[in-house]
Amino acid sequence: QPARQLKDDATEETKARTVELCKAAVLARLKDPESARFSGISRSNSLERPLPALNGPLVKTSGVNGYINAKNSMGGYTGDKMFFCSVDFATEAKVLDVSIN
């Protein structure tokens, strides 16, 4: 089933909190979170869509994406990798899925 765009009435404060929530979720997946350098972060459209991490039910999400560059276990920077984070649309307070590519 295709995604359906939702009307997004979130305040700027809520949008900023969503970005910080997603940044924390990305940092939790890194080997050296203190070395992290974020760039190009934006909050994407809010959608109702199937979420693969939740085995496909329709979920209302807000998204945050951008790039992360951090050190790997050898101590070298990996180069920019794109990340995407889905947050529960209703609460803007629960991360549903995070991927780093």
Contacts in CASP RR format, 6 or more apart in sequence:
PFRMAT RR
TARGET T0000
AUTHOR 0000-0000-0000
METHOD contacts of the structure
MODEL  1
QPARQLKDDATEETKARTVELCKAAVLARLKDPESARFSGISRSNSLERP
LPALNGPLVKTSGVNGYINAKNSMGGYTGDKMFFCSVDFATEAKVLDVSI
N
1 49 0 8 1.000
1 50 0 8 1.000
1 58 0 8 1.000
2 49 0 8 1.000
3 47 0 8 1.000
3 48 0 8 1.000
3 49 0 8 1.000
3 50 0 8 1.000
4 47 0 8 1.000
4 48 0 8 1.000
4 49 0 8 1.000
5 45 0 8 1.000
5 46 0 8 1.000
5 47 0 8 1.000
6 45 0 8 1.000
6 46 0 8 1.000
6 47 0 8 1.000
6 48 0 8 1.000
6 60 0 8 1.000
6 89 0 8 1.000
7 46 0 8 1.000
8 45 0 8 1.000
8 46 0 8 1.000
8 62 0 8 1.000
10 18 0 8 1.000
10 46 0 8 1.000
10 62 0 8 1.000
10 92 0 8 1.000
14 92 0 8 1.000
15 43 0 8 1.000
17 92 0 8 1.000
17 93 0 8 1.000
18 43 0 8 1.000
18 62 0 8 1.000
18 63 0 8 1.000
18 64 0 8 1.000
18 87 0 8 1.000
18 92 0 8 1.000
19 41 0 8 1.000
19 43 0 8 1.000
19 64 0 8 1.000
21 85 0 8 1.000
21 87 0 8 1.000
21 92 0 8 1.000
21 93 0 8 1.000
21 95 0 8 1.000
22 63 0 8 1.000
22 64 0 8 1.000
22 83 0 8 1.000
22 85 0 8 1.000
22 87 0 8 1.000
22 95 0 8 1.000
22 98 0 8 1.000
23 38 0 8 1.000
23 41 0 8 1.000
23 64 0 8 1.000
25 85 0 8 1.000
25 95 0 8 1.000
25 98 0 8 1.000
26 36 0 8 1.000
26 38 0 8 1.000
26 68 0 8 1.000
26 83 0 8 1.000
26 85 0 8 1.000
26 98 0 8 1.000
26 100 0 8 1.000
27 33 0 8 1.000
27 36 0 8 1.000
29 98 0 8 1.000
29 100 0 8 1.000
30 36 0 8 1.000
30 68 0 8 1.000
30 70 0 8 1.000
31 70 0 8 1.000
31 71 0 8 1.000
31 72 0 8 1.000
31 73 0 8 1.000
32 70 0 8 1.000
32 71 0 8 1.000
32 72 0 8 1.000
32 75 0 8 1.000
33 70 0 8 1.000
35 70 0 8 1.000
35 71 0 8 1.000
35 77 0 8 1.000
36 68 0 8 1.000
36 69 0 8 1.000
36 70 0 8 1.000
37 68 0 8 1.000
37 69 0 8 1.000
37 70 0 8 1.000
37 77 0 8 1.000
38 66 0 8 1.000
38 67 0 8 1.000
38 68 0 8 1.000
39 66 0 8 1.000
39 67 0 8 1.000
39 69 0 8 1.000
39 80 0 8 1.000
40 66 0 8 1.000
40 67 0 8 1.000
41 64 0 8 1.000
41 65 0 8 1.000
41 66 0 8 1.000
41 67 0 8 1.000
42 64 0 8 1.000
42 65 0 8 1.000
42 66 0 8 1.000
43 62 0 8 1.000
43 63 0 8 1.000
43 64 0 8 1.000
44 62 0 8 1.000
44 63 0 8 1.000
44 64 0 8 1.000
44 65 0 8 1.000
45 63 0 8 1.000
46 60 0 8 1.000
46 61 0 8 1.000
46 62 0 8 1.000
46 63 0 8 1.000
46 89 0 8 1.000
47 60 0 8 1.000
47 61 0 8 1.000
47 63 0 8 1.000
48 58 0 8 1.000
48 59 0 8 1.000
48 60 0 8 1.000
48 61 0 8 1.000
48 89 0 8 1.000
49 58 0 8 1.000
49 59 0 8 1.000
49 61 0 8 1.000
50 56 0 8 1.000
50 57 0 8 1.000
50 58 0 8 1.000
50 59 0 8 1.000
51 57 0 8 1.000
51 59 0 8 1.000
51 61 0 8 1.000
51 86 0 8 1.000
51 96 0 8 1.000
51 97 0 8 1.000
52 97 0 8 1.000
53 86 0 8 1.000
53 96 0 8 1.000
53 97 0 8 1.000
54 96 0 8 1.000
54 97 0 8 1.000
59 86 0 8 1.000
59 88 0 8 1.000
59 89 0 8 1.000
59 96 0 8 1.000
60 88 0 8 1.000
60 89 0 8 1.000
60 90 0 8 1.000
61 86 0 8 1.000
61 87 0 8 1.000
61 88 0 8 1.000
61 89 0 8 1.000
61 96 0 8 1.000
62 86 0 8 1.000
62 87 0 8 1.000
62 88 0 8 1.000
62 89 0 8 1.000
62 92 0 8 1.000
63 84 0 8 1.000
63 85 0 8 1.000
63 86 0 8 1.000
63 87 0 8 1.000
64 84 0 8 1.000
64 85 0 8 1.000
64 87 0 8 1.000
65 82 0 8 1.000
65 83 0 8 1.000
65 84 0 8 1.000
65 85 0 8 1.000
66 82 0 8 1.000
66 83 0 8 1.000
66 84 0 8 1.000
67 80 0 8 1.000
67 81 0 8 1.000
67 82 0 8 1.000
67 83 0 8 1.000
68 80 0 8 1.000
68 81 0 8 1.000
68 83 0 8 1.000
68 100 0 8 1.000
69 77 0 8 1.000
69 78 0 8 1.000
69 79 0 8 1.000
69 80 0 8 1.000
69 81 0 8 1.000
70 77 0 8 1.000
70 78 0 8 1.000
71 77 0 8 1.000
71 78 0 8 1.000
72 78 0 8 1.000
81 100 0 8 1.000
81 101 0 8 1.000
82 100 0 8 1.000
82 101 0 8 1.000
83 98 0 8 1.000
83 99 0 8 1.000
83 100 0 8 1.000
83 101 0 8 1.000
84 97 0 8 1.000
84 98 0 8 1.000
84 99 0 8 1.000
84 101 0 8 1.000
85 95 0 8 1.000
85 97 0 8 1.000
85 98 0 8 1.000
85 99 0 8 1.000
86 95 0 8 1.000
86 96 0 8 1.000
86 97 0 8 1.000
86 98 0 8 1.000
87 93 0 8 1.000
87 94 0 8 1.000
87 95 0 8 1.000
87 96 0 8 1.000
88 94 0 8 1.000
88 95 0 8 1.000
88 96 0 8 1.000
END
